[in-house]
Amino acid sequence: MIQTFYYGFLLRRFSFAAKQQTHSKPLPVSLIISCRNEAENLKNNLPKIIQQEHLLFEIILIDDGSTDTTWAIMESFKQENPRIKVLKIPDSHSGNKKKALALGIAQATYEHLFFTDADCVPNSKNWLANMAACFTTDKQLVLGYGPYKKQPGLLNKLIRYETLLTAWQYFAYALSGIPYMGVGRNMGYTKSLFTKAKGFERHLELHSGDDDLFVSQVSTDTNVAVTWQNQTFMYSEPKSNFAAWIAQKRRHITTATHYKPLHKLMLGLFYSSQLLFFPLFIGLSVSGFAIDKLLYWVFIRYFFYYVNIIPAAKKLKETDLLIWAPFLELYLIVMQLRIFTANLGQKPKEW
């Protein structure tokens, strides 16, 4: 019944959402990218950022304590393109991404800010223009989709399924008027919103949270815009082994305990109901509970699941995962339990 509520009433807000209206007037924007040992990614991906077909924008590159040739690469791009600014974090303050981003925001020329990472590639030359078009007088925070590139193998499917599920949730929550997160590789907000919130001051000591905790902090039921146009996707390279992916997810979930009580309750209830669904089915089956009643609830649950995940996957261009979805869901539940358990012992501290 809990799963039916989530899939049939809450998550369907995104599954069957109509296309949102956008602003027609082009807005000048500052794009901020914090980098740490990203020399190769900058060489490969920054040209696609520079080629964005937007009338007026600047790119602010921040070197946060790199030990490779990141700074030299930044300087070379700056010499070739006047729209690029480069900043360097002093070694004594490096290692905290929020401080790097705050420095970039302080140096930004324009009111409307966008953020991505050096290992990300926009899906089109209109990424920035279409994202900027989501800003209106009321909408001061824009959330986009940050999928991972499709590659062969189980791990890639699992990573993309988890990313699909996460985006499905934060888009649906935002459309329901209770936004709780976004992804730092594809989001934007106004400088005024950042200044009013006193930046990342509330959670500056945490290495993660420059995206989800900030969104949770400053969002309201009316000031968030979401976009799932294919041209606004920002693709990233997925992890190539389970150990690296688990380490990444362990860093990400360290912020969950700092969410608002309502969000912690709803997200925790959703995961708990997922976790308990399968062992309860097995336990009730072997205890002699009427199998026809059990199968009825299984059918109802998967009916609402597929009725809503199919349009969500179509919106986010992940339909190849649908045939694998029940298996990926179960595998992801087990992996998430492993990650949560590992973090109970010692939380990861490195960015």
Secondary structure, DSSP 8 states (H G I E B T S, - for coil): -HHHHIIIIITHHHHT--------S---EEEEEEESS-HHHHHHHHHHHHT---SSEEEEEEE-S-SSSHHHHHHHHHHH-TTEEEEE--GGGTT-HHHHHHHHHHT-SSSEEEEE-TTEEESSTTHHHHHHTT--SS--EEE----B---SSHHHHHHHHHHHHHHHHHHHHHHTT------TTSEEEEHHHHHHTTTTGGGTTSSS-TTHHHHHHH--SSSEEE---GGG-EEE---SSHHHHHHHHHHHGGGGGGS-HHHHHHHHHHHHHHHHHHHHHHHHHHTT--HHHHHHHHHHHHHHHHHHHHHHHHHTT-GGGGGGHHHHHHHHHHHHHHHHHHHHH------
